[in-house]
Amino acid sequence: MNEMSKSSITTKAKSYCPISSAAEVIGDHWSVIILRDIVFCNQRTFNSILINNNENISSATLAKRLKRMCDLELLCIFDDPTHSQRKIYYLTSKGMDLIPIIMEMFRFGVKHASQSSTAISLSESKKRPLSPFEEDLFEELKSTNLNHAENAI
């Protein structure tokens, strides 16, 4: 994707606003859901995301969103060494920067939109500093994703 196309995705507003720009990057339902599936469910191939997605994303929508996230350098793709036609999606460092936002969306959903009051302590979900789980998750994500992503960019 050329620089002009990339900037047009994130600068639709007449004046620059960082919140507006961020919303343009992840502001649609499917992009956030796909990132959730890659990060928290370890679904890294097109078919695994498609088959295991609880929201029933269509294959056309999945393909468009994955391409867009790669164009925006949130994800990168590598060939699967075990299968000649399969591609594996990895987060880039830019994609990693979205994980705290997704964690905050999770916390909001638990506090305000969840229909279940079990399993998650609200006092734990409201903390701003990274939890040991989040710290471990980020370390795992860095080792799983960034080595591949840094080689791709």
LOPA-538372 format. One line per field, with one value per residue (C-alpha): x, y, z. Coordinates in pm, 1 decimal, padded with zeros to 6 digits. Layout:
N
xx = X  ...
yy = Y  ...
zz = Z  ...
REM end
This chain:
153
xx = 00000.0  00149.3  00190.0  -00094.3  -00345.1  -00227.7  -00257.8  -00604.0  -00727.2  -00617.2  -00676.9  -01034.7  -01095.8  -01024.9  -00786.4  -00567.8  -00712.3  -00527.9  -00851.4  -01014.0  -00707.3  -00701.1  -01073.8  -01017.0  -00760.8  -00959.3  -01302.4  -01485.9  -01620.0  -01446.5  -01091.9  -01113.7  -01268.8  -00996.7  -00726.2  -00895.8  -00895.8  -00529.3  -00409.0  -00623.7  -00739.0  -00414.5  -00603.1  -00331.6  -00444.4  -00731.5  -00918.8  -00866.2  -01002.0  -01295.0  -01391.5  -01344.7  -01497.3  -01805.0  -01946.9  -01964.1  -01751.8  -01784.7  -01478.3  -01495.3  -01505.0  -01222.7  -01007.0  -01068.9  -00995.2  -00678.9  -00550.2  -00632.5  -00458.4  -00152.2  -00159.1  -00171.5  00121.2  -00076.8  -00021.3  00230.9  00210.1  00453.5  00429.6  00350.1  00649.7  00418.9  00171.4  00258.1  -00068.1  -00122.6  -00021.6  00032.1  -00059.3  00156.9  00120.4  00372.5  00495.9  00231.2  -00032.8  00102.7  00031.6  -00339.6  -00347.4  -00389.0  -00686.1  -00840.8  -00778.1  -00959.8  -01247.7  -01255.1  -01266.0  -01545.6  -01741.6  -01702.6  -01811.3  -02090.5  -02196.8  -02130.9  -02431.4  -02228.2  -02097.6  -01881.5  -01516.4  -01378.9  -01337.5  -01445.9  -01192.5  -00918.3  -01063.0  -01059.2  -00687.5  -00489.4  -00138.3  -00064.0  -00158.8  00083.0  -00138.5  -00104.1  00270.3  00305.0  00076.8  00284.4  00606.7  00457.4  00318.3  00653.4  00836.5  00569.4  00509.8  00780.7  01064.1  00860.9  00716.8  01049.7  01184.8  00884.0  00892.7
yy = 00000.0  00334.3  00615.9  00817.6  00533.6  00456.5  00819.4  00850.6  00570.9  00749.7  01116.3  01159.5  01445.6  01802.6  01855.1  01594.8  01425.6  01126.4  00970.6  01000.2  00849.8  00556.0  00500.1  00479.7  00204.8  -00018.8  00143.0  -00139.3  -00441.8  -00702.6  -00570.2  -00580.2  -00928.8  -01057.3  -00912.7  -01079.9  -01414.1  -01383.3  -01260.2  -01440.2  -01747.4  -01806.4  -01835.5  -01734.4  -01866.5  -01754.2  -02084.0  -02108.6  -01756.0  -01824.6  -02160.8  -02066.8  -01718.4  -01704.4  -01403.3  -01585.8  -01351.0  -01410.6  -01519.1  -01204.8  -00975.1  -01165.8  -01141.2  -00765.6  -00694.8  -00908.0  -00731.6  -00391.3  -00473.8  -00591.5  -00273.7  -00069.5  -00276.5  -00406.5  -00761.9  -00931.0  -01263.2  -01549.9  -01875.9  -02178.5  -02412.0  -02712.8  -02622.9  -02460.0  -02265.3  -02158.8  -01817.4  -01735.2  -01392.6  -01224.6  -00899.7  -00626.8  -00388.4  -00144.4  -00415.5  -00488.3  -00126.9  -00200.3  -00478.5  -00245.4  -00086.2  -00428.1  -00515.8  -00197.4  -00294.3  -00628.2  -00453.9  -00226.1  -00522.9  -00711.3  -00410.5  -00273.7  -00522.9  -00869.6  -01089.3  -01310.8  -01201.8  -01511.0  -01584.7  -01230.9  -01009.3  -00656.3  -00511.4  -00689.6  -00584.6  -00213.8  -00190.4  00026.1  -00119.2  -00438.1  -00750.3  -01044.3  -01210.0  -00909.3  -00889.4  -01259.5  -01218.6  -00929.0  -01124.0  -01422.1  -01201.6  -01031.0  -01359.7  -01512.2  -01212.3  -00950.4  -01171.0  -01244.7  -00895.4  -00713.0  -00927.0  -00842.7  -00464.5
zz = 00000.0  -00091.9  00160.2  00006.1  00049.9  00401.1  00509.8  00354.4  00580.1  00894.6  00805.8  00689.7  00933.0  00819.9  01110.0  01275.3  01581.8  01730.4  01857.9  01516.7  01350.8  01593.7  01543.0  01167.2  01221.2  01456.9  01455.7  01285.7  01468.1  01255.2  01289.6  01668.1  01661.7  01426.7  01650.8  01949.5  01768.0  01671.9  02011.6  02266.7  02074.4  01882.3  01552.9  01306.6  00969.1  00751.0  00792.0  01166.5  01214.8  00982.4  01133.0  01498.8  01491.4  01717.3  01533.0  01197.0  00991.2  00617.2  00420.9  00204.9  00508.5  00675.7  00363.2  00332.8  00699.1  00704.6  00393.4  00541.0  00869.4  00676.4  00465.2  00786.3  00919.8  01218.6  01094.3  00870.9  00687.8  00657.2  00467.0  00681.5  00650.3  00699.6  00423.6  00090.8  00052.3  00413.5  00545.7  00912.2  01050.4  01313.6  01503.6  01431.3  01699.3  01574.1  01619.4  01967.0  02059.3  02014.8  02275.8  02576.8  02398.9  02341.8  02707.3  02809.1  02578.9  02759.9  03097.8  02978.6  02846.9  03174.6  03377.6  03159.0  02893.4  03032.6  03104.3  03333.0  03670.1  03714.4  03645.4  03645.1  03945.4  03859.8  04100.6  03904.6  03568.3  03661.2  03739.5  03499.2  03548.8  03361.9  03547.9  03565.3  03301.6  03072.6  03134.4  03053.0  02751.8  02617.2  02662.9  02482.0  02205.2  02160.5  02126.6  01901.4  01677.0  01675.3  01556.2  01244.4  01207.1  01234.4  00951.3  00732.5  00760.2
REM end
